[in-house]
Amino acid sequence: MWILLTVIISSSNKEANAPIYLRPILHDTIEKCELNLDQIHSDLIKLTYNYPVEVKLEYDKNHKKYLKYSYKTDYTKPKETKYYHCKKI
């Protein structure tokens, strides 16, 4: 089984704000998990055309891809970063 984890980290004060974990998505195989990750990436990349967001598809030390999505909910709010990553459970 594989799980797609989503973690939100706020850049305002990393010591005071604990990471937020969204509801995980279960998958039977790594291929299905990474397909879901690719779909999220294609949806988020469309936001870059009209909004000041950053979307990067990167690889960890085990050569597994993960998605890094940075944005501001409002111009007066601190930057937040979401990480999407497939992990084996």
trRosetta pair geometry for C-beta under 8 A, 3 or more apart (Angstrom, degrees):
i j d omega theta_ij theta_ji phi_ij phi_ji
1 26 6.2 -26 -170 -160 111 101
1 27 7.3 140 -165 76 62 46
1 28 6.7 -52 -111 -122 60 36
1 88 7.4 120 83 -159 52 60
1 89 5.1 -42 93 63 103 96
2 26 7.4 134 79 -162 49 52
2 27 4.5 -28 72 70 98 98
2 28 7.3 3 23 84 90 13
2 29 6.6 -1 5 130 127 13
2 30 5.4 141 -72 -85 156 53
2 32 7.3 155 56 67 127 91
2 33 4.2 -87 119 -42 136 145
2 86 5.4 7 175 -174 121 102
2 87 6.9 156 -158 79 72 32
2 88 5.7 -45 -103 -99 73 53
2 89 7.0 148 -119 10 20 83
3 24 4.7 -1 -174 178 111 131
3 25 7.0 143 -161 71 59 44
3 26 5.8 -29 -102 -101 74 58
3 27 7.2 179 -83 22 25 79
3 33 7.5 26 56 -118 9 133
3 86 7.2 154 77 -152 38 55
3 87 5.4 -25 62 64 90 84
3 88 7.9 135 17 -122 80 8
3 89 5.1 52 -14 -25 118 124
4 24 6.4 155 69 -163 53 72
4 25 4.2 -10 49 58 110 101
4 26 8.0 -136 15 -60 78 15
4 27 6.6 65 -26 -13 97 117
4 33 5.4 178 -63 -153 94 93
4 36 5.7 -88 -63 96 157 134
4 37 6.5 -167 -127 -65 121 88
4 84 6.4 -1 -178 -170 98 91
4 85 7.4 160 -153 79 55 30
4 86 5.5 -29 -96 -94 68 70
5 21 6.8 -46 -163 -147 96 100
5 24 5.6 -25 -95 -110 61 100
5 83 7.7 3 108 106 92 89
5 84 7.3 166 84 -149 51 42
5 85 5.3 -19 59 62 97 82
5 86 7.8 165 15 -95 76 19
5 87 5.8 16 -7 8 119 118
6 21 7.1 126 80 -160 59 53
6 22 4.0 -17 79 44 116 117
6 23 8.0 10 40 54 113 43
6 24 7.6 180 14 -98 77 53
6 82 6.1 -8 -169 -171 94 105
6 83 7.1 163 -150 80 45 50
6 84 5.4 -9 -100 -99 79 73
7 19 5.0 -4 -170 177 106 127
7 20 7.0 144 -160 74 53 48
7 21 5.7 -23 -102 -98 72 67
7 22 7.7 -143 -73 9 26 80
7 82 7.0 155 78 -154 44 54
7 83 4.8 -8 56 53 96 100
7 85 7.8 -7 8 16 106 109
8 19 6.6 152 70 -165 47 71
8 20 4.2 -15 56 59 104 104
8 21 8.0 -159 18 -69 75 22
8 22 7.0 76 -18 -34 104 99
8 80 5.8 -2 -171 -179 99 116
8 81 7.3 156 -153 81 51 43
8 82 5.2 -22 -97 -97 73 76
9 14 6.9 16 -176 -120 106 94
9 17 7.7 128 -159 109 56 112
9 19 5.2 -33 -85 -108 81 90
9 20 7.9 -170 -67 23 37 74
9 80 6.9 158 80 -159 42 66
9 81 5.1 -17 61 62 93 93
9 82 8.0 172 19 -83 68 30
9 83 7.4 29 -1 -8 108 106
10 13 7.5 4 105 41 107 52
10 14 7.5 -173 81 -88 65 56
10 17 4.7 -28 52 113 118 162
10 78 5.6 79 -179 92 94 123
10 79 7.7 145 -159 88 55 45
10 80 5.2 -33 -102 -103 63 84
11 14 7.1 -12 -134 -58 39 93
11 78 5.1 -154 69 165 77 112
11 79 4.4 8 27 69 134 89
11 80 6.9 -147 -1 -83 84 32
11 81 6.9 74 -47 -10 101 101
12 16 7.9 -58 101 61 95 113
12 17 6.5 76 61 -10 97 141
12 78 3.5 -154 -64 -14 88 165
13 16 4.1 16 115 30 123 111
13 17 5.7 116 77 -3 75 96
14 17 6.5 -67 -124 56 25 88
21 24 7.6 -15 167 -51 106 88
25 33 7.9 152 99 -125 100 80
25 36 6.5 -143 110 158 145 162
27 30 7.7 116 106 -90 127 18
27 32 4.2 -175 -166 96 120 110
27 33 4.0 -170 50 -65 155 82
27 36 6.7 -145 -73 1 137 135
27 86 7.4 -36 40 -136 136 112
28 32 5.9 56 48 25 76 148
29 32 4.9 99 59 6 82 98
29 33 7.0 -146 99 -2 46 88
30 33 5.5 -57 -148 40 36 114
30 34 6.0 30 157 -14 71 108
30 64 8.0 -101 -154 -128 124 110
30 86 6.2 114 -142 141 74 143
30 88 7.6 -33 -77 -76 102 93
31 34 6.1 -58 -143 42 26 104
31 35 6.2 33 153 -24 62 106
32 35 5.5 -50 -146 33 31 116
32 36 6.6 34 153 -18 62 102
33 36 5.8 -54 -156 34 31 111
33 37 6.5 34 146 -19 64 106
33 86 3.9 109 140 -126 131 131
34 37 5.0 -47 -145 37 40 119
34 38 6.3 46 152 -22 67 99
34 65 6.5 83 -133 53 109 113
34 86 5.9 -71 -64 -16 68 156
35 38 5.6 -49 -148 34 32 113
35 39 6.6 35 150 -20 63 102
36 39 5.6 -51 -150 33 34 113
36 40 6.6 35 151 -17 64 102
37 40 5.8 -52 -150 36 32 111
37 41 6.4 36 149 -21 64 106
37 65 6.7 148 126 101 149 107
37 66 7.6 -95 -151 -127 140 36
37 67 5.9 -177 -167 -23 96 119
37 84 5.8 162 -128 129 90 120
37 86 6.1 -87 -43 -37 136 109
38 41 5.4 -51 -147 35 33 116
38 42 6.4 32 155 -18 66 102
39 42 5.9 -51 -146 35 32 108
39 43 6.5 31 153 -16 63 106
40 43 5.7 -58 -150 38 32 111
40 44 6.1 25 156 -14 68 110
40 67 6.3 -154 100 28 117 173
40 84 5.8 -164 100 -144 155 176
41 44 5.9 -60 -142 41 28 106
41 45 6.1 33 159 -28 65 107
41 55 6.7 137 -149 171 70 123
41 57 5.6 24 -127 -75 143 117
41 67 5.5 -143 -80 -109 94 131
42 45 5.8 -47 -140 29 29 114
42 46 7.3 39 156 -26 56 98
43 46 6.2 -54 -168 21 33 114
43 47 7.9 36 142 -22 60 98
44 47 5.6 -44 -166 18 49 117
44 48 7.8 57 143 -28 66 91
44 53 7.3 -117 -179 128 91 141
44 55 4.7 152 124 -110 112 139
44 67 7.4 122 36 177 152 133
44 69 5.4 -84 -161 -111 152 130
45 48 5.8 -36 -168 10 48 117
45 55 5.2 -136 -87 84 62 154
46 49 6.2 -36 -175 8 49 114
47 50 6.8 -84 -164 52 45 82
47 51 5.0 -34 172 43 88 120
47 53 5.1 6 118 41 117 144
47 55 7.3 116 58 -38 102 129
47 71 7.9 -29 135 -94 144 132
48 51 7.0 -80 -104 61 22 72
48 53 5.7 -110 -88 70 66 89
48 54 7.6 67 -105 -107 110 26
48 55 6.0 -106 -51 14 121 112
51 71 7.3 12 139 -132 124 112
52 71 7.6 132 96 -136 65 68
52 72 7.0 0 88 27 109 104
53 69 6.8 -2 176 -171 115 83
53 70 6.6 165 -163 85 66 55
53 71 4.3 -13 -114 -92 98 97
54 68 7.5 -19 115 116 99 91
54 69 7.2 168 87 -151 60 38
54 70 4.3 6 52 52 105 103
54 71 7.5 -161 27 -61 64 59
55 67 7.2 -18 -164 -169 84 98
55 68 7.5 156 -154 85 37 57
55 69 5.3 4 -108 -109 75 79
56 67 7.4 155 83 -157 49 51
56 68 4.6 -10 61 59 98 103
56 69 7.9 -167 27 -71 62 43
57 65 5.9 2 180 -170 94 119
57 66 7.7 169 -154 85 54 32
57 67 5.7 -25 -103 -103 67 71
57 68 7.9 -172 -79 22 21 74
58 65 7.0 153 85 -150 31 68
58 66 6.0 -25 69 64 80 79
58 67 7.8 148 24 -101 72 22
58 68 6.0 17 9 -4 118 115
59 63 5.5 -4 -179 -141 125 43
59 64 6.7 145 -153 68 73 27
59 65 5.4 -46 -94 -94 71 59
59 66 7.4 135 -111 17 23 75
60 63 7.2 -83 69 -13 63 13
60 64 5.3 -9 38 57 108 82
60 65 7.8 -175 1 -99 78 12
60 66 6.0 56 -39 -5 101 120
60 85 7.4 56 -39 -139 134 124
64 85 7.4 79 120 -163 116 90
64 86 6.4 -127 177 67 122 93
65 86 7.8 38 69 22 68 108
66 83 6.1 8 164 -173 123 91
66 84 6.2 171 -166 84 73 55
66 85 4.0 -10 -118 -97 117 88
66 86 7.6 -153 -92 15 75 65
67 82 7.8 -5 109 109 95 89
67 83 7.0 152 80 -158 58 44
67 84 4.0 2 52 51 108 107
67 85 7.5 -156 27 -63 65 55
68 81 6.4 -13 -168 -171 87 109
68 82 7.6 157 -156 81 39 52
68 83 5.8 -10 -103 -104 67 73
69 81 6.9 149 79 -159 46 57
69 82 4.5 -14 63 59 102 99
69 83 7.8 -173 24 -74 74 29
69 84 7.3 39 -3 -8 112 104
70 79 6.0 11 -174 179 102 113
70 80 7.2 173 -147 90 58 42
70 81 4.6 -20 -97 -101 82 83
70 82 7.8 -169 -74 21 36 64
71 79 7.2 161 88 -152 22 73
71 80 6.1 -22 68 63 71 85
71 82 7.9 0 19 1 103 101
72 75 6.3 75 124 -95 141 34
72 77 5.7 153 -171 76 88 90
72 78 7.4 -144 -124 125 92 20
72 79 5.4 -59 -78 -99 84 59
72 80 7.2 132 -104 14 36 78
73 77 5.0 -17 58 68 91 155
73 80 6.7 35 -27 8 95 128
74 77 4.3 87 54 -1 87 109
77 80 7.9 -15 133 -24 115 101
